[in-house]
Amino acid sequence: MRISTQMLYQSSNNDLTSMQSQILKLTQQVTAQQKVLLPSDDPVAAARALDMTQTSALNDQFKTNRQNANSALATVQGTLDSLTNMLTKLKSNVITAGNASYSNAERINMASEIKGNLNEVLGYANAQDGQGNYIFAGFKSTTQPFTLDGTGGVTYNGDQGAMTLQVDSTRQMDISASGQTVFQGNGQDIFKTMTNMINILSVPVTEAANKADDAAANAYVYPAGSGQTPIAAYKAAQATLDAMKPDDPAYQAQFTSTAALKLQSDAANAARTPVVGSQAALARNLAQFNTQIDSLASSVSTVKASIGARQNELDNLDAAGEVNKENYTQTINNLLGRNLSDTSELISDLTLKQTYLSAAQKVFVTTSGLTLLNYLK
């Protein structure tokens, strides 16, 4: 077969062009540190990498949502901590005000202080997050949840819902709380309780009221229509017991009788209404306040525990999300050839191709210089 000079040049030129094209491609891949630069390089790998990239982006969005959720829950938790401190203070006020040595002036001063505390609690109830949304309004996050009704009471304008965020592919999380659950939970209303405390502590305890209450207690018939006055009977029995010595043979019998009368007296006392302005009326109301504050504190503790559990869940989801991100990144790197081993392979191929090109160029130069004229003498 005869090979013409033109064919030799054309064949060599095609080979050199092909090698240069391959070197250019390898150079681009090494520069990008990635094997698959275009979908045409590996359509299947490119398609799978695109899907994985979208999944990774969604995972990043969930992470952002979790950060927002954690911030919102931290705001709620901080407000509840302040509310818990306020309930502890109110309980301390109840105990202090129940001391018979506490003066009327001191109780009135306490009532004035609680008026300020009431406004403070109203501020907690209308707390807002960093975006200006009310955290205790339920779904009505742009509506102020608690407003004064003009008669000293407080009206709830929110609902029983809770704002949510998608914090994972299968998890929607509540990031707020219903104001009624927190401030009016377990059948109690912190605003009414504090208002009633202000009113009760503002009423002075007088000796006249104490005497009137004592007389009413001694004359109180219980059960109704029985003709029995258990409070007076108990006082008389206790006075007799106090006058006896423990070594008196009749002491034990008197003690047992007095204890039985004490139970009847307590039942009668619970059934009657003390005279307003008496120490007994104050003690009765303070005991009710104490029970109401305990109930409110229990509601707040339940909500705080729920928020704490959600914050722990967010931490666990964050940890899982980081693991997923690493897996997604590694899978994408494998599909597109971004690993160190891939780069090393590309560099090796590039070096080899450059060597081939150099050798081919030398062969082409040598071959193109051949002519029969060199052999003519």
SEFI-666133 format. One record per residue (C-alpha): residue number from 1; residue in three letters; x, y, z. Coordinates in pm, 1 decimal. Layout:
BEGIN
REC   k   r        u        v        w
REC NUM Ala        X        Y        Z
...
This chain:
BEGIN
REC   k   r        u        v        w
REC   1 Met      0.0      0.0      0.0
REC   2 Arg    138.0    337.1    -96.6
REC   3 Ile    117.8    615.3    159.4
REC   4 Ser    113.8    957.2     11.6
REC   5 Thr    275.8   1254.7    177.7
REC   6 Gln    -67.1   1420.0    214.7
REC   7 Met   -208.4   1115.6    393.0
REC   8 Leu     91.8   1109.7    625.5
REC   9 Tyr     45.0   1473.8    714.0
REC  10 Gln   -332.6   1437.7    759.7
REC  11 Ser   -304.5   1129.4    980.4
REC  12 Ser    -34.5   1282.0   1195.9
REC  13 Asn   -228.6   1607.2   1226.5
REC  14 Asn   -544.1   1422.2   1335.6
REC  15 Asp   -350.7   1231.3   1599.3
REC  16 Leu   -184.8   1543.9   1732.6
REC  17 Thr   -517.0   1731.7   1742.1
REC  18 Ser   -682.9   1444.5   1928.2
REC  19 Met   -402.8   1434.0   2184.0
REC  20 Gln   -417.6   1811.7   2236.4
REC  21 Ser   -793.5   1788.6   2283.2
REC  22 Gln   -749.8   1514.5   2541.8
REC  23 Ile   -480.8   1716.9   2720.2
REC  24 Leu   -708.2   2022.7   2725.8
REC  25 Lys   -989.3   1814.4   2876.5
REC  26 Leu   -756.7   1666.5   3138.0
REC  27 Thr   -620.5   2011.2   3220.5
REC  28 Gln   -974.0   2138.7   3280.1
REC  29 Gln  -1050.5   1836.7   3498.9
REC  30 Val   -732.6   1878.9   3704.0
REC  31 Thr   -800.6   2251.9   3744.4
REC  32 Ala  -1157.7   2178.8   3860.5
REC  33 Gln  -1037.3   1873.2   4057.1
REC  34 Gln  -1335.1   1688.3   3917.2
REC  35 Lys  -1373.2   1418.7   3654.6
REC  36 Val  -1730.6   1486.7   3541.8
REC  37 Leu  -1744.0   1843.3   3410.9
REC  38 Leu  -2043.1   1807.5   3178.7
REC  39 Pro  -2347.1   1577.2   3193.3
REC  40 Ser  -2222.7   1423.7   2868.0
REC  41 Asp  -1908.0   1303.5   3047.1
REC  42 Asp  -2119.2   1056.5   3252.3
REC  43 Pro  -2496.9   1110.6   3216.8
REC  44 Val  -2594.2    859.0   3488.4
REC  45 Ala  -2345.1    992.0   3743.1
REC  46 Ala  -2436.8   1353.2   3662.1
REC  47 Ala  -2811.1   1283.9   3709.2
REC  48 Arg  -2755.1   1103.4   4039.1
REC  49 Ala  -2522.8   1380.4   4158.9
REC  50 Leu  -2789.2   1642.0   4077.5
REC  51 Asp  -3049.3   1451.6   4281.6
REC  52 Met  -2804.6   1416.4   4568.8
REC  53 Thr  -2716.8   1787.1   4552.8
REC  54 Gln  -3084.7   1877.6   4579.9
REC  55 Thr  -3123.6   1640.3   4876.2
REC  56 Ser  -2819.7   1798.7   5041.7
REC  57 Ala  -2964.1   2147.6   4986.1
REC  58 Leu  -3289.3   2035.3   5147.8
REC  59 Asn  -3090.2   1900.7   5441.3
REC  60 Asp  -2922.4   2242.9   5474.9
REC  61 Gln  -3264.9   2411.3   5475.5
REC  62 Phe  -3381.9   2181.1   5754.2
REC  63 Lys  -3072.4   2283.7   5950.4
REC  64 Thr  -3166.3   2650.0   5907.1
REC  65 Asn  -3522.8   2569.7   6016.6
REC  66 Arg  -3389.9   2393.5   6324.8
REC  67 Gln  -3182.4   2697.9   6414.0
REC  68 Asn  -3492.2   2917.8   6381.6
REC  69 Ala  -3696.0   2669.4   6585.5
REC  70 Asn  -3431.9   2659.7   6857.2
REC  71 Ser  -3425.5   3038.8   6871.2
REC  72 Ala  -3805.7   3056.5   6899.6
REC  73 Leu  -3815.8   2789.0   7170.4
REC  74 Ala  -3536.3   2963.6   7361.3
REC  75 Thr  -3745.6   3282.1   7360.4
REC  76 Val  -4045.6   3093.4   7499.0
REC  77 Gln  -3826.8   2915.3   7754.9
REC  78 Gly  -3673.2   3242.6   7872.8
REC  79 Thr  -4017.1   3399.4   7919.4
REC  80 Leu  -4139.0   3094.9   8112.5
REC  81 Asp  -3831.9   3112.3   8337.1
REC  82 Ser  -3920.5   3472.8   8418.6
REC  83 Leu  -4280.8   3370.7   8484.3
REC  84 Thr  -4165.9   3089.7   8714.3
REC  85 Asn  -3957.3   3338.1   8912.7
REC  86 Met  -4262.3   3561.6   8940.7
REC  87 Leu  -4479.8   3275.5   9069.3
REC  88 Thr  -4211.8   3192.0   9326.4
REC  89 Lys  -4214.6   3554.0   9441.5
REC  90 Leu  -4595.7   3556.8   9466.0
REC  91 Lys  -4588.9   3239.0   9673.5
REC  92 Ser  -4336.4   3403.4   9904.2
REC  93 Asn  -4569.5   3704.4   9931.2
REC  94 Val  -4856.8   3476.6  10029.8
REC  95 Ile  -4652.7   3316.3  10306.5
REC  96 Thr  -4527.2   3653.1  10432.1
REC  97 Ala  -4870.8   3817.2  10425.8
REC  98 Gly  -5012.8   3530.2  10631.8
REC  99 Asn  -4792.0   3621.4  10926.5
REC 100 Ala  -5018.6   3771.0  11194.0
REC 101 Ser  -4739.7   4011.3  11292.8
REC 102 Tyr  -4741.3   4166.1  10945.8
REC 103 Ser  -4903.9   4509.1  10961.8
REC 104 Asn  -5184.7   4642.6  10744.5
REC 105 Ala  -4948.3   4905.8  10604.0
REC 106 Glu  -4700.4   4636.4  10501.6
REC 107 Arg  -4973.7   4436.9  10329.2
REC 108 Ile  -5094.4   4746.6  10143.5
REC 109 Asn  -4738.0   4812.0  10026.9
REC 110 Met  -4721.5   4451.0   9910.3
REC 111 Ala  -5046.0   4500.8   9716.9
REC 112 Ser  -4894.0   4804.9   9542.0
REC 113 Glu  -4590.1   4598.7   9449.0
REC 114 Ile  -4809.3   4321.0   9307.8
REC 115 Lys  -4985.5   4579.7   9090.1
REC 116 Gly  -4651.5   4642.0   8922.4
REC 117 Asn  -4590.8   4267.1   8902.9
REC 118 Leu  -4926.4   4227.0   8726.3
REC 119 Asn  -4814.7   4462.1   8448.4
REC 120 Glu  -4487.4   4270.2   8429.5
REC 121 Val  -4672.2   3939.6   8386.8
REC 122 Leu  -4891.0   4098.8   8118.7
REC 123 Gly  -4568.0   4189.4   7941.3
REC 124 Tyr  -4455.0   3824.5   7959.1
REC 125 Ala  -4789.2   3714.1   7816.8
REC 126 Asn  -4750.7   3953.7   7523.2
REC 127 Ala  -4385.4   3869.9   7456.9
REC 128 Gln  -4266.0   3878.6   7093.5
REC 129 Asp  -3990.3   3699.5   6907.1
REC 130 Gly  -3718.2   3861.9   6695.3
REC 131 Gln  -3959.1   3896.5   6401.2
REC 132 Gly  -4228.6   4071.8   6604.2
REC 133 Asn  -4461.3   3769.0   6630.9
REC 134 Tyr  -4642.9   3709.5   6960.0
REC 135 Ile  -4516.5   3380.6   7102.1
REC 136 Phe  -4827.0   3306.0   7310.9
REC 137 Ala  -5097.0   3388.8   7053.7
REC 138 Gly  -5118.2   3047.0   6887.9
REC 139 Phe  -5180.1   3074.4   6513.7
REC 140 Lys  -5273.2   3442.8   6555.0
REC 141 Ser  -4908.7   3540.3   6586.5
REC 142 Thr  -4969.8   3898.7   6469.7
REC 143 Thr  -5250.5   3961.5   6721.3
REC 144 Gln  -5170.5   4076.1   7076.7
REC 145 Pro  -5290.6   3777.1   7279.1
REC 146 Phe  -5377.7   3943.6   7612.7
REC 147 Thr  -5554.2   4276.6   7654.9
REC 148 Leu  -5718.1   4451.7   7949.4
REC 149 Asp  -6098.4   4438.9   7924.2
REC 150 Gly  -6164.9   4766.8   8106.0
REC 151 Thr  -6297.4   4602.9   8424.3
REC 152 Gly  -5960.7   4493.3   8561.0
REC 153 Gly  -5975.7   4159.1   8382.5
REC 154 Val  -5761.9   4029.2   8098.5
REC 155 Thr  -5901.6   3885.5   7773.1
REC 156 Tyr  -5723.2   3624.5   7561.3
REC 157 Asn  -5739.5   3705.6   7189.1
REC 158 Gly  -5529.5   3417.5   7057.8
REC 159 Asp  -5623.3   3056.0   6990.4
REC 160 Gln  -5518.9   2709.4   7104.5
REC 161 Gly  -5289.0   2645.0   6809.0
REC 162 Ala  -4910.4   2657.2   6787.8
REC 163 Met  -4678.0   2781.6   6514.3
REC 164 Thr  -4478.8   2500.2   6351.7
REC 165 Leu  -4162.2   2454.9   6146.9
REC 166 Gln  -4051.9   2161.9   5930.5
REC 167 Val  -3729.9   2064.7   6107.7
REC 168 Asp  -3673.5   1734.8   5925.4
REC 169 Ser  -3816.9   1545.4   5632.1
REC 170 Thr  -4076.1   1375.1   5854.1
REC 171 Arg  -4095.5   1612.9   6153.7
REC 172 Gln  -4299.7   1928.1   6203.5
REC 173 Met  -4232.6   2088.3   6540.9
REC 174 Asp  -4436.3   2333.2   6749.9
REC 175 Ile  -4228.0   2643.9   6820.3
REC 176 Ser  -4479.0   2840.7   7028.5
REC 177 Ala  -4730.7   2777.5   7306.6
REC 178 Ser  -5092.3   2866.6   7371.2
REC 179 Gly  -5119.8   3159.8   7610.3
REC 180 Gln  -5422.7   3009.6   7780.7
REC 181 Thr  -5229.7   2693.2   7863.9
REC 182 Val  -4951.9   2894.8   8024.9
REC 183 Phe  -5129.5   3185.3   8193.6
REC 184 Gln  -5475.0   3036.9   8242.8
REC 185 Gly  -5397.6   2666.6   8274.4
REC 186 Asn  -5549.3   2404.0   8505.0
REC 187 Gly  -5861.8   2615.3   8549.0
REC 188 Gln  -5660.0   2900.6   8701.4
REC 189 Asp  -5600.2   3252.6   8574.7
REC 190 Ile  -5283.6   3423.4   8693.0
REC 191 Phe  -5428.6   3765.0   8617.1
REC 192 Lys  -5739.3   3700.7   8829.8
REC 193 Thr  -5528.1   3550.3   9106.0
REC 194 Met  -5298.7   3853.4   9119.4
REC 195 Thr  -5593.1   4096.5   9100.4
REC 196 Asn  -5764.9   3915.9   9386.8
REC 197 Met  -5441.6   3922.0   9588.0
REC 198 Ile  -5419.5   4297.8   9538.7
REC 199 Asn  -5780.7   4343.0   9656.9
REC 200 Ile  -5747.8   4113.8   9958.8
REC 201 Leu  -5416.3   4258.8  10076.6
REC 202 Ser  -5562.3   4608.9  10046.9
REC 203 Val  -5832.7   4527.4  10304.0
REC 204 Pro  -5704.0   4608.4  10656.9
REC 205 Val  -5737.2   4350.0  10932.0
REC 206 Thr  -5916.9   4506.4  11233.7
REC 207 Glu  -5966.9   4395.0  11589.5
REC 208 Ala  -6338.1   4457.4  11555.0
REC 209 Ala  -6356.7   4219.2  11259.1
REC 210 Asn  -6155.2   3958.3  11450.1
REC 211 Lys  -6392.9   3976.3  11745.6
REC 212 Ala  -6696.3   3959.3  11518.7
REC 213 Asp  -6549.6   3657.0  11339.2
REC 214 Asp  -6467.9   3484.9  11667.3
REC 215 Ala  -6824.1   3534.1  11787.9
REC 216 Ala  -6963.8   3411.7  11456.1
REC 217 Ala  -6739.6   3105.7  11471.0
REC 218 Asn  -6849.8   3017.0  11824.4
REC 219 Ala  -7215.3   3052.0  11726.2
REC 220 Tyr  -7178.2   2869.2  11392.9
REC 221 Val  -7409.1   2566.1  11374.1
REC 222 Tyr  -7275.3   2268.1  11179.7
REC 223 Pro  -7421.2   2066.3  11023.5
REC 224 Ala  -7707.2   2304.7  10949.2
REC 225 Gly  -8008.2   2241.4  11171.2
REC 226 Ser  -7814.1   2015.3  11407.5
REC 227 Gly  -7800.4   2270.5  11686.1
REC 228 Gln  -7433.4   2185.1  11739.0
REC 229 Thr  -7159.6   2447.0  11758.5
REC 230 Pro  -6845.2   2237.7  11700.7
REC 231 Ile  -6603.0   2531.5  11695.5
REC 232 Ala  -6711.6   2651.5  12038.9
REC 233 Ala  -6715.5   2292.5  12166.6
REC 234 Tyr  -6359.9   2234.5  12046.4
REC 235 Lys  -6233.6   2556.3  12208.1
REC 236 Ala  -6386.9   2457.5  12538.1
REC 237 Ala  -6243.8   2105.7  12515.5
REC 238 Gln  -5897.4   2239.9  12424.3
REC 239 Ala  -5906.1   2481.4  12718.7
REC 240 Thr  -5988.9   2191.6  12950.6
REC 241 Leu  -5706.3   1981.6  12802.3
REC 242 Asp  -5458.2   2268.7  12841.6
REC 243 Ala  -5547.6   2295.4  13210.4
REC 244 Met  -5483.8   1924.9  13274.2
REC 245 Lys  -5148.4   1763.4  13351.9
REC 246 Pro  -5023.2   1479.9  13133.8
REC 247 Asp  -5012.3   1243.5  13432.6
REC 248 Asp  -5380.8   1306.2  13508.7
REC 249 Pro  -5571.2    974.9  13469.4
REC 250 Ala  -5838.4   1152.7  13263.0
REC 251 Tyr  -5583.3   1324.7  13034.7
REC 252 Gln  -5579.8   1054.8  12765.0
REC 253 Ala  -5959.2   1042.4  12739.7
REC 254 Gln  -5976.0   1421.3  12721.3
REC 255 Phe  -5704.0   1424.7  12455.7
REC 256 Thr  -5895.1   1174.7  12239.5
REC 257 Ser  -6219.8   1366.6  12280.0
REC 258 Thr  -6052.4   1696.7  12195.8
REC 259 Ala  -5892.6   1547.2  11882.1
REC 260 Ala  -6233.2   1428.1  11760.1
REC 261 Leu  -6384.3   1771.8  11826.5
REC 262 Lys  -6092.0   1928.8  11637.9
REC 263 Leu  -6190.2   1737.9  11322.7
REC 264 Gln  -6549.5   1857.8  11355.7
REC 265 Ser  -6429.3   2213.0  11421.4
REC 266 Asp  -6208.0   2209.8  11111.5
REC 267 Ala  -6499.5   2088.6  10898.2
REC 268 Ala  -6721.0   2364.7  11036.3
REC 269 Asn  -6451.6   2626.5  10980.3
REC 270 Ala  -6411.0   2515.8  10619.6
REC 271 Ala  -6785.9   2539.6  10561.6
REC 272 Arg  -6837.9   2888.1  10703.7
REC 273 Thr  -6744.8   3226.2  10554.6
REC 274 Pro  -6515.6   3432.5  10779.4
REC 275 Val  -6597.4   3796.0  10850.6
REC 276 Val  -6434.1   4032.6  10599.4
REC 277 Gly  -6140.3   4217.0  10752.7
REC 278 Ser  -6060.4   3940.3  11000.3
REC 279 Gln  -5736.1   3745.2  11022.4
REC 280 Ala  -5935.1   3430.3  10949.4
REC 281 Ala  -6069.8   3576.7  10622.1
REC 282 Leu  -5718.4   3680.2  10521.2
REC 283 Ala  -5578.4   3333.2  10599.0
REC 284 Arg  -5861.7   3165.0  10405.2
REC 285 Asn  -5795.7   3375.8  10094.5
REC 286 Leu  -5418.6   3336.0  10117.8
REC 287 Ala  -5457.7   2958.3  10132.8
REC 288 Gln  -5664.9   2970.4   9814.7
REC 289 Phe  -5402.7   3189.1   9646.0
REC 290 Asn  -5134.0   2943.0   9749.2
REC 291 Thr  -5325.0   2656.5   9585.5
REC 292 Gln  -5388.5   2858.9   9269.8
REC 293 Ile  -5021.1   2959.2   9239.4
REC 294 Asp  -4913.7   2595.6   9279.7
REC 295 Ser  -5155.2   2494.7   9004.1
REC 296 Leu  -5025.7   2768.6   8772.0
REC 297 Ala  -4665.5   2670.6   8846.4
REC 298 Ser  -4750.2   2311.8   8757.3
REC 299 Ser  -4890.5   2423.4   8419.3
REC 300 Val  -4581.2   2631.0   8346.1
REC 301 Ser  -4350.9   2343.3   8446.5
REC 302 Thr  -4534.7   2110.4   8208.2
REC 303 Val  -4489.6   2352.1   7918.6
REC 304 Lys  -4122.3   2407.6   8007.6
REC 305 Ala  -4060.3   2033.1   8014.6
REC 306 Ser  -4220.6   1999.7   7671.3
REC 307 Ile  -4002.2   2278.4   7531.2
REC 308 Gly  -3690.8   2123.9   7683.7
REC 309 Ala  -3774.5   1791.3   7520.4
REC 310 Arg  -3815.6   1963.4   7182.4
REC 311 Gln  -3481.9   2141.8   7221.9
REC 312 Asn  -3314.1   1808.0   7294.5
REC 313 Glu  -3480.7   1662.5   6986.3
REC 314 Leu  -3345.2   1949.9   6776.8
REC 315 Asp  -2993.6   1873.4   6902.6
REC 316 Asn  -3034.8   1509.5   6801.2
REC 317 Leu  -3171.4   1608.0   6459.1
REC 318 Asp  -2876.9   1845.1   6410.9
REC 319 Ala  -2631.9   1564.5   6484.2
REC 320 Ala  -2811.5   1334.4   6239.4
REC 321 Gly  -2822.5   1614.9   5980.9
REC 322 Glu  -2444.8   1661.4   6000.5
REC 323 Val  -2393.3   1290.1   5940.1
REC 324 Asn  -2629.4   1303.7   5641.8
REC 325 Lys  -2445.9   1606.6   5500.9
REC 326 Glu  -2114.6   1422.6   5516.4
REC 327 Asn  -2269.6   1120.0   5344.6
REC 328 Tyr  -2428.5   1334.8   5072.9
REC 329 Thr  -2100.9   1519.9   5011.9
REC 330 Gln  -1902.6   1197.7   4988.9
REC 331 Thr  -2154.5   1042.0   4750.0
REC 332 Ile  -2145.8   1350.0   4524.5
REC 333 Asn  -1765.6   1345.7   4529.6
REC 334 Asn  -1766.5    979.6   4431.4
REC 335 Leu  -2010.7   1035.8   4146.2
REC 336 Leu  -1834.2   1341.9   4003.6
REC 337 Gly  -1480.3   1222.0   4071.6
REC 338 Arg  -1380.5   1487.0   4324.8
REC 339 Asn  -1179.7   1265.4   4558.3
REC 340 Leu   -804.1   1293.5   4607.6
REC 341 Ser   -753.0    959.3   4437.7
REC 342 Asp   -947.4   1087.8   4135.0
REC 343 Thr   -732.1   1399.6   4114.4
REC 344 Ser   -414.4   1190.9   4138.3
REC 345 Glu   -539.2    973.3   3855.0
REC 346 Leu   -617.4   1278.3   3640.6
REC 347 Ile   -271.7   1424.4   3700.1
REC 348 Ser   -112.2   1091.2   3608.1
REC 349 Asp   -319.4   1071.7   3287.4
REC 350 Leu   -231.6   1431.7   3202.8
REC 351 Thr    141.2   1367.8   3246.0
REC 352 Leu    118.8   1054.3   3033.7
REC 353 Lys    -75.7   1231.2   2757.8
REC 354 Gln    172.1   1516.8   2754.5
REC 355 Thr    454.6   1261.7   2714.1
REC 356 Tyr    266.5   1094.4   2428.1
REC 357 Leu    209.7   1430.3   2261.9
REC 358 Ser    575.1   1527.0   2291.2
REC 359 Ala    681.8   1192.8   2139.6
REC 360 Ala    424.0   1220.8   1862.2
REC 361 Gln    539.0   1571.7   1777.4
REC 362 Lys    899.9   1453.9   1750.9
REC 363 Val    797.9   1162.8   1529.3
REC 364 Phe    596.3   1399.8   1310.4
REC 365 Val    889.7   1638.1   1274.6
REC 366 Thr   1126.0   1355.4   1189.3
REC 367 Thr    885.5   1193.2    945.1
REC 368 Ser    799.5   1517.4    771.9
REC 369 Gly   1169.7   1582.4    714.1
REC 370 Leu   1221.3   1260.0    516.0
REC 371 Thr   1282.5   1305.7    134.6
REC 372 Leu   1457.7   1107.2   -141.1
REC 373 Leu   1666.9   1412.9   -214.0
REC 374 Asn   1860.6   1341.0    107.7
REC 375 Tyr   1989.5   1018.9    -49.8
REC 376 Leu   2096.8   1160.9   -390.7
REC 377 Lys   2470.4   1203.7   -429.5
